[in-house]
Amino acid sequence: MTTFLCVTAHPDDEAGNFGGAILKYHALGKATALVCLTGGGAARNRGGAQSDEELIRMRTAELGRACELLNVANWQVWDLPDSAVRKAPFYETAGRLVKVMRELRPAVVLTFGPEGGATAHTDHGATGLLATAAFHWAARAEQFPEHGAPHQAQRLFYSTAAVQPPHALPVKMPPVDVELDIAAYLDRKLAAFEAHLSQAPLFPRIRDFFHHQRAIERFHLAAAAPGFDKSVLGRGDLLAGL
């Protein structure tokens, strides 16, 4: 059974934004699946790759190693244009995510908010918009009937932060509803990020940001059942009350 479906934009997003949660809930017997919308072929850090295609192959292999460290067996990389996810056909792409949600039937979807998360990356924001639409449309029988029986995931969470990295474009971040203690998993989260060797120039900055967050991953509750009292999440559990 898939408890969490994580929808990201690039290889390394899974570790950087959700790695602690993935590890923590795996230790509790909960499975996570991952959909990464691009292969990261437009990255500034190239890892010696001579073309976008070579970099995509490299980063896909790196994602596989990161998923091994995060205990994510079910993962896939799509072919949306890196740095231009916003230009992908919205309805068609959301339909692909609806199909995944109906096949995997997750209880919880993890993604970014429309602002693009702590880095304010436009690919992150577009990914969040697509995942949000799919979260809701997957439950509606009239939407994409060719993609199977409707499924309503119970909760949708956006990655958020108390502060942004110094290099990020300032945006209004979603309010923090859950502070998840990941101290026991911080080293493995960092190891999963550093499995993305093509992105090695980022490692010092990422280490500093991870430690600045004080071993906490923060999430905003974007959708839940009517009447849900989100104060129960204050205990630091994304699944509280489920």
C-alpha positions in Angstrom: 0.0 0.0 0.0 1.3 3.5 -0.9 0.8 5.9 2.0 2.6 8.9 0.4 2.9 10.0 -3.2 5.6 12.6 -3.6 5.4 14.8 -6.7 8.6 16.8 -7.5 10.2 18.7 -10.4 13.8 17.7 -10.4 16.1 14.9 -9.2 17.3 16.0 -5.8 14.0 17.6 -4.8 12.9 14.4 -3.2 15.8 14.4 -0.7 16.1 18.2 -0.2 12.4 18.8 0.6 10.9 15.5 1.6 13.7 13.1 2.5 13.3 13.2 6.3 9.6 12.6 6.1 10.1 9.7 3.6 12.6 8.1 5.9 10.7 8.7 9.1 7.5 7.2 7.8 9.3 4.3 6.2 10.6 3.4 9.6 6.9 3.2 10.7 6.1 0.9 7.9 4.7 3.4 5.4 5.6 3.3 1.7 6.3 6.3 -0.5 6.1 6.5 -4.3 7.8 9.3 -6.3 7.0 11.1 -9.5 9.7 13.5 -10.7 8.4 15.5 -13.6 11.8 16.4 -15.3 15.1 14.7 -15.7 16.9 17.9 -14.7 18.6 18.4 -18.0 18.8 22.2 -17.8 20.7 22.3 -14.5 23.6 24.8 -14.2 25.8 22.1 -12.6 26.5 19.6 -15.3 28.7 17.0 -13.7 30.8 16.8 -16.8 27.9 16.0 -19.1 28.3 17.1 -22.7 24.6 17.4 -23.5 21.2 17.8 -21.9 20.5 14.1 -22.8 23.6 12.9 -21.1 22.9 15.0 -18.0 19.3 13.5 -17.8 20.7 10.0 -17.9 23.3 10.9 -15.2 20.7 12.6 -13.0 18.2 9.7 -13.4 20.9 7.3 -12.2 21.6 9.6 -9.3 18.0 9.7 -8.4 17.9 5.9 -8.4 20.8 5.9 -5.9 19.0 8.5 -3.7 15.8 6.5 -3.8 17.7 3.4 -2.5 18.9 5.5 0.4 15.4 6.8 1.0 13.8 3.4 0.7 11.7 4.5 -2.2 11.2 1.5 -4.5 8.5 2.9 -6.7 9.8 6.0 -8.6 9.6 7.4 -12.1 11.1 10.3 -14.0 9.0 12.0 -16.7 10.1 14.0 -19.7 8.7 17.5 -19.0 11.0 20.3 -20.0 13.4 21.3 -17.2 13.1 25.0 -16.4 9.8 25.2 -18.4 7.4 22.9 -16.5 5.0 25.9 -16.7 4.9 25.5 -20.5 3.7 21.8 -20.4 0.1 21.2 -21.5 -1.7 21.6 -18.1 -4.7 19.4 -18.5 -2.9 16.5 -20.2 -0.1 16.5 -17.7 -2.5 16.7 -14.7 -4.3 13.7 -16.3 -1.1 11.7 -16.2 -0.8 12.4 -12.5 -4.5 11.5 -12.0 -3.7 8.1 -13.6 -0.8 7.6 -11.2 -3.0 8.6 -8.2 -5.7 6.2 -9.2 -3.3 3.4 -9.7 -1.3 3.9 -6.5 -4.3 5.2 -4.3 -2.1 7.1 -1.8 -3.5 8.5 1.4 -1.3 11.6 1.3 0.2 13.7 -1.5 3.4 15.7 -0.9 4.5 18.4 -3.3 5.3 22.2 -3.5 3.0 25.2 -3.2 2.4 27.5 -6.2 5.1 29.9 -4.9 7.7 27.3 -5.6 8.8 26.2 -2.1 11.7 27.7 -0.2 13.8 28.3 -3.4 10.8 29.9 -5.3 11.7 27.9 -8.4 9.1 28.2 -11.1 9.3 24.5 -11.9 8.5 23.8 -8.3 5.5 26.1 -8.4 4.2 24.6 -11.7 4.7 21.1 -10.3 2.6 22.1 -7.2 -0.2 23.4 -9.4 -0.3 20.2 -11.5 -0.2 18.0 -8.4 -2.9 20.0 -6.7 -5.2 19.8 -9.7 -4.6 16.0 -9.9 -5.2 15.6 -6.2 -8.7 17.0 -6.6 -9.5 15.7 -10.1 -8.5 12.1 -9.3 -11.6 12.0 -7.0 -14.0 13.1 -9.7 -15.6 10.4 -11.9 -16.2 12.8 -14.8 -12.5 13.7 -15.0 -10.4 11.3 -17.0 -12.7 8.3 -16.8 -10.2 6.4 -19.1 -7.7 6.5 -16.2 -9.6 4.2 -13.8 -11.8 4.4 -10.8 -11.8 7.7 -8.8 -9.6 7.9 -5.8 -9.5 10.7 -3.2 -6.3 11.0 -1.3 -7.0 12.2 2.3 -4.5 15.0 2.6 -2.4 17.3 0.4 0.7 18.9 1.9 3.1 21.6 0.5 6.7 21.7 1.5 7.3 25.1 3.3 10.0 26.7 5.5 10.4 29.2 8.3 13.0 31.0 6.2 14.2 31.0 2.6 17.8 30.3 1.5 19.8 33.6 1.0 20.0 33.1 -2.8 16.2 32.6 -3.3 13.8 35.1 -4.8 11.7 36.3 -1.8 8.1 34.9 -1.9 5.2 34.6 0.6 5.6 31.1 2.0 2.6 28.9 3.0 2.1 28.9 6.7 3.7 26.1 8.7 1.1 23.6 9.9 3.4 20.7 10.8 7.0 20.7 12.1 8.3 17.2 11.6 11.3 16.2 13.7 13.8 14.4 11.4 16.9 14.5 13.6 17.2 10.8 13.6 17.2 10.8 9.8 19.1 14.0 9.0 22.4 12.3 8.1 20.7 9.9 5.7 18.7 12.7 4.2 21.9 14.5 3.5 23.5 11.4 2.1 20.5 11.0 -0.3 21.0 14.5 -1.5 24.7 14.0 -2.0 23.9 10.9 -4.1 23.2 13.5 -6.8 26.9 13.9 -7.6 26.4 16.1 -10.6 25.1 18.8 -8.2 28.2 18.6 -6.0 28.8 22.4 -6.1 25.6 22.8 -4.2 26.6 20.5 -1.3 28.1 23.1 1.1 25.2 25.4 0.7 22.7 22.6 1.2 24.4 21.3 4.3 24.3 24.8 5.8 20.6 25.1 5.0 19.7 21.7 6.3 21.4 22.4 9.6 19.9 25.9 9.8 16.5 24.2 9.7 17.5 22.4 12.9 16.5 19.0 11.7 12.9 20.0 11.0 10.9 19.6 7.8 7.9 21.9 7.6 4.7 21.4 5.8 1.5 23.3 5.0 -1.8 21.5 4.9 -3.3 22.5 1.6 -6.4 20.1 1.6 -8.1 17.7 3.9 -11.6 16.4 4.7 -14.2 19.0 5.5 -14.2 19.8 9.2 -10.7 18.5 9.8 -9.2 20.2 12.8 -5.6 20.8 11.8 -4.5 21.5 15.3 -4.0 17.7 15.8 -1.1 18.1 13.4 0.7 20.2 16.0 2.0 17.0 17.5 4.3 16.8 14.5 2.6 14.0 12.5 1.4 14.2 8.9 -0.9 11.2 9.5 -2.4 12.4 12.8 -6.1 11.5 12.8 -6.0 9.1 9.8 
